[in-house]
Amino acid sequence: MKIQFGSIVGWTCALLVAAFNIFAAVMKYVPVVPDSPADVMMHRLGITVQMQHVLGVIEFVIIALFLIPRTSTVGFVLMVGYMGGALATNLTHGFTHMEALPIYILFVLLTISAYFRNPELLSRLLKHPVS
């Protein structure tokens, strides 16, 4: 059985992105101590506890779609939208680019993963067939 380099890179990046997002989704259900840094950040972003729970469910669904090979393209598009919204929310509420650096890193890992797991995505963008 020969395992290709691209497959290893694609799945490694996908699992890193999924692990980070699973951690973030689980943390949305953990009770937060009032006036803790996490509570201050959520208050600064205007996110209520009910919104956190809804966002956690959305995040779990997107992660599942992203990890299932048959639905990974849909999961990729939804993940880009979700993380793009998170980045836009952070930047419009006064966070610096350094504070948003983890999101940038996740975007890079997500793109690498999508490229290696779904080579047809790039061919559709560039309008030439997959080799």
N, C-alpha and C positions, 0 to 999 in steps of 0.2 A: 504494500500500500504506500503510494507516494503522496506525501502531503506537500502542497505547493506553498511557496513563501508568501504569496499574496493572500492565501486563505488564512494563514497564521496571523499575519499583520492585521487583516480585516477583522477577524474575530477577537484578537487581543484588544484592538481599539474599541470595538463594539462592547466588549465586556467591561472595559474601563469606564466608558460613558454610561453604561447601564448601572454599574456599581455606584457611581457617583449619584446618578439620578434616583436609584433605589434608596440610598442613604438620605437624600434630600426629601423624598416622598415620605419615608418613615418618620423623619424628624418633624414633619408637619402634624403628626398625631401625638407627639410627645408634649406633655404639659410644660409650659414655659413659666419660669419664676418671674413674677412681676418686676419690672425695671432691670431685668437682665439684658445683656447685649442683644440677644435674639429678640426679646420683647421690644426693645427700643428700635431695632431695625425693622421689624414688622409694622410697628406703629408709624415709623418714618415713611414706609412705603404705603401705608394706608390699608394694610391687609388684616382683616378680622380673622378670628378663630374659625368661623364658618367657611370663609373663603379659603383658608389654609386646607381644610378638610376636602373641599371640592377640588382644589389644585392637586392635592395628594392623589385623589382617585384618577384625575386626568393624567397625571404623571405615570401612575402604574399602568394604565391602559396603553399609553404611548410607548412605554418601555417594552411591554409585552408584544405590541405590534412590531417594534423595531427588532426584537430578538428572534422572532419567528421568521425563518428565511422566506417563506411565501409572501409575507406581508411587510418585509423589511423596507421596501421602497416607500410604502405609505407611512410606515413608522418613521422613516428618515425625514420625510416632508413634514410630518406633524412635530417631530422633535426639533427641527429647524425653526418652525413657527413658534413653538413653546419657548425655546431658549432665546429666540430673537425677541419675543415679548418680554422675557425676564431681563434681557440686556437693556432693552429700550426703557423699561420701567426703572431699572437701577440708574441709568444715565440721566433720565429726566427728573429724578428725585435727588440729584446732587451727588451721587456716588462718583468717585474718580475712576479713570480707566484702570488704575492699579487695583482698586477694590473689585472691579469687574473682570480681572484677569482670569479667574477660574472659568468663567463663561467663555472667554476667548479660546482658552486651551481646549475646552470641551468641543467648541465648534471645529477646531482643527482635527481633533481625534474623530469626531463624528464624520467629517468630510473624508478623511483617510479611510475610515471604516466603510463608508458608502461606496467609495471608489473601488476598493478591493472586493467587497462582497457583491456589488452590483455593477459590473463594468458597462452594462448597457446604459446606465445613467449618463456617463460621459459621452458615449456615442450619440445619444439623443441630443445632447447639448451641442455637440460639434457636427452633427449631421453626417456622420460616416459610420459604416458598419463595425461591429465588434470583431476583432481578429482572434 
